[in-house]
Amino acid sequence: IAFKVQLGAFAKDVPIDVVNQFLELVTGNGLEHSKSDEGLTVYTTGNFKDFKSANDYKDSLVENGIKDAFVVAFQHGNKISVTTAIEILK
């Protein structure tokens, strides 16, 4: 199980100022982008083993201007619900 923070999902080209903001704020935690099944470009950061660490990081990003950030979870590279991830870890 890995927890990450989703920074945003975009249907069209991502404005360069948004990407620059992401890069400035995620120093040391990496910035990844991928395509969703719906064709959106999704930006995530971090790779945490527990929800609390990911949520604390998300809170710091929200405080620094990325208001729509939220925690997402993955199992073997596949996105799963955070609730399911927490249950698996119990």
ABEGO torsion letter per residue (X at the ends): XBBBBBAEBBABBBBAAAAAAAAAAABGAEBBBBBBAAGBBBBBBEBBABAAAAAAAAAAAAAAGBAABBBBBBBGGBBBBAAAAAAAAX
